[in-house]
Amino acid sequence: MMPSSMRVALLYGVGLVLLAGCFAPPAPAQAPPDTSVAMQVEMAPVEVTATPFRIANEAPSFSAATRTRTDQDLNSTPSLSLEQVSAGLPGLSVQSRTHFALGDRITIRGLGWRAQFGVRGIQILLDGIPLTTADGQSVVHIIDPSFVRSLELIRGPASTFWGNASGGVLSLSTRPPQDAGHTVRLKETVGSYGLSKTDVQVTPDLGPHQLSVYSSYLAQDGFRQHSETRLLRSGFTSDFSLGDDRGVRVIGAL
């Protein structure tokens, strides 16, 4: 017979073993063996040609049109809107809103016609100065059509080189010809509803240098209520020669 003390100790040990087995974490399941085999296959390159020829970025296909105004046109046309000086350029439509706060509606192949005011989606340059901001809105109220001598219109995909999602490019220039010499232009325009516009442009003869300064002041009462207009616009273009193939060009407008 086993003494009672030994039986109690044996039962106590068996209880501890059973209790430890109940709280022991389960053994992790054995992962199945990896039977996959890594294989690397080198395939022949596939060349996809969209067009039978390659168009380089340096020589894209341009759809462009230009117009140069004569001295007679500059002196005889009132030129209160770009609509009067851009007629004849294919793909370009300019509609005067007859409201200087809204400006002209300019569209190139229909792009920009939904703009309620100003010009959107079209890149506009004045003497090489971009007038289009990053959001696609163009500031055109500083353009005085009376002094625009040449217009260049670029349509199609090539216009995207001038800006993101550009529907076209309209480049305006007020620079007089190099052989203009010393000239002074003074033009006065009057009309109904108190219209009065004075244009002045001076191009001095500076030898190898070139300088042209222009300014205009427009005043009009308007046929609508609260449509009185007072508009002062000025600008200049200059080229200063510093020797052979060297020079400084300064351009400004306000």
KAURKA-V662955 format. One record per pair of residues at least 12 apart in sequence whose C-alpha atoms are under 7 Angstrom apart, sorted by sequence separation. I is the first residue (numbers start at 0). J is the second residue. If there is no record, write none. Layout:
BEGIN
i=I j=J
i=I j=J
END
This chain:
BEGIN
i=81 j=93
i=82 j=94
i=93 j=105
i=155 j=167
i=186 j=198
i=200 j=212
i=201 j=213
i=217 j=229
i=218 j=230
i=237 j=249
i=82 j=95
i=92 j=105
i=93 j=106
i=104 j=117
i=105 j=118
i=154 j=167
i=185 j=198
i=186 j=199
i=200 j=213
i=217 j=230
i=236 j=249
i=237 j=250
i=92 j=106
i=102 j=116
i=103 j=117
i=104 j=118
i=123 j=137
i=153 j=167
i=154 j=168
i=185 j=199
i=199 j=213
i=200 j=214
i=216 j=230
i=217 j=231
i=236 j=250
i=80 j=95
i=91 j=106
i=92 j=107
i=101 j=116
i=102 j=117
i=120 j=135
i=153 j=168
i=184 j=199
i=185 j=200
i=199 j=214
i=216 j=231
i=235 j=250
i=236 j=251
i=91 j=107
i=101 j=117
i=119 j=135
i=152 j=168
i=153 j=169
i=184 j=200
i=198 j=214
i=199 j=215
i=215 j=231
i=216 j=232
i=235 j=251
i=90 j=107
i=91 j=108
i=119 j=136
i=152 j=169
i=183 j=200
i=184 j=201
i=198 j=215
i=215 j=232
i=234 j=251
i=235 j=252
i=90 j=108
i=118 j=136
i=119 j=137
i=151 j=169
i=152 j=170
i=183 j=201
i=197 j=215
i=198 j=216
i=214 j=232
i=215 j=233
i=234 j=252
i=118 j=137
i=151 j=170
i=182 j=201
i=183 j=202
i=196 j=215
i=197 j=216
i=214 j=233
i=233 j=252
i=234 j=253
i=117 j=137
i=150 j=170
i=151 j=171
i=182 j=202
i=196 j=216
i=197 j=217
i=213 j=233
i=214 j=234
i=233 j=253
i=150 j=171
i=181 j=202
i=182 j=203
i=196 j=217
i=213 j=234
i=232 j=253
i=149 j=171
i=150 j=172
i=181 j=203
i=195 j=217
i=196 j=218
i=212 j=234
i=213 j=235
i=149 j=172
i=180 j=203
i=181 j=204
i=195 j=218
i=212 j=235
i=64 j=88
i=147 j=171
i=148 j=172
i=180 j=204
i=194 j=218
i=195 j=219
i=211 j=235
i=212 j=236
i=147 j=172
i=148 j=173
i=194 j=219
i=211 j=236
i=147 j=173
i=148 j=174
i=193 j=219
i=194 j=220
i=210 j=236
i=211 j=237
i=146 j=173
i=192 j=219
i=193 j=220
i=210 j=237
i=192 j=220
i=209 j=237
i=210 j=238
i=192 j=221
i=209 j=238
i=192 j=222
i=208 j=238
i=209 j=239
i=208 j=239
i=208 j=240
i=207 j=240
i=102 j=140
i=122 j=161
i=122 j=165
i=120 j=164
i=121 j=165
i=120 j=165
i=121 j=166
i=122 j=167
i=123 j=168
i=124 j=169
i=125 j=170
i=126 j=171
i=120 j=166
i=121 j=167
i=122 j=168
i=123 j=169
i=124 j=170
i=125 j=171
i=126 j=172
i=121 j=168
i=122 j=169
i=123 j=170
i=124 j=171
i=125 j=172
i=126 j=173
i=110 j=166
i=107 j=166
i=84 j=144
i=107 j=167
i=174 j=236
i=81 j=144
i=80 j=144
i=79 j=144
i=78 j=144
i=78 j=145
i=73 j=145
i=68 j=148
i=67 j=148
i=68 j=149
i=67 j=149
i=66 j=149
i=67 j=150
i=66 j=150
i=65 j=150
i=66 j=151
i=65 j=151
i=64 j=151
i=65 j=152
i=64 j=152
i=63 j=152
i=64 j=153
i=63 j=153
i=62 j=153
i=63 j=154
i=141 j=232
i=61 j=153
i=62 j=154
i=62 j=155
i=61 j=157
i=60 j=157
i=59 j=157
i=77 j=188
i=74 j=186
i=141 j=253
END
